[in-house]
Amino acid sequence: MPRKRLQGKVVSNKMEKTVVVEVVRLFKHPRYEKRIRRKKKFYAHSEENIAEGTSVVIEESRPLSKLKRWRVVRVLK
């Protein structure tokens, strides 16, 4: 089974080798059919220091620490 990949924006890079990535998803409400935006933050491993506001692609991996289960695969812009 392939690993999940998500696209998001870096919101914090204050830790060493770790960035916080915020992923936004849109879905339609089951009853009212309005599009709803939900955000979730993921801790991702990154060897280089990525600036805040950068779009990245993260991929799930084995547990690297208490909170880190994702790693940065690609920097988009």
N, C-alpha and C positions, 0 to 999 in steps of 0.2 A: 504494500500500500504506500503511495507517495506521501511525502511529508507536506503538511499544510504550509501555504505561503500567504502572507498578508501584506498589504501595502499601507503605510502610515507615515506620520510626521514625527520627527524627534522633538520632544517637548522638554527634555532635560538631559544634560551630559555632564553633570557635576561629579559623577562617580568615576573611578578608574576602570576602564575596559567595560563599562556598562552604560547603555543609553535607555531612556524611557521613551517608548514609541506609542503614540496615540492612534488607534485605528478607529475610523468612523465607518459605520455601516448604515445603509438605508433599507427600510423594509416597509411594507404596506400593512397598516393596522387591519386585523382580521374582520372587524365589524364595520368600522367607519371608513376604511380604505384610504385613509390619509397616509402620506409617506412620512415616516418617523425616522429621525436621526438618533442613533445611539453611539456613544463613545466608550472605548475601553483602553486601558493602559497596559502595556506589556513591557517587562524588563528584558532587554536583549543584549547579548554579548557582542562587543565590537572591539577589535584590536586597536583601530585608529580612533582618534577623537573626532566625532562628527558634530558639526555645528547644529545648534537648535534651529528648527524650522526647515530642516532638510528632509526631503521625501526619501524613504528607504523601503526596501522589501525585506521582510523578516521570515525566517523559516523555523519551524519547531525542531527541537533537538532534545538530547537527553538532559536531565536536570544538571545544571552547572553550579547552582547554589540553592539557597532556600527559596528564592523567588525567580531566578532566571531559568527559563525553559525554552528560550528563543535565541536565535543568533542572526546578525545582520548579514544578508547575502549580497545585496547590491545597493549602491547609492544612486538614486535617480536624478536628483538635481539639488 
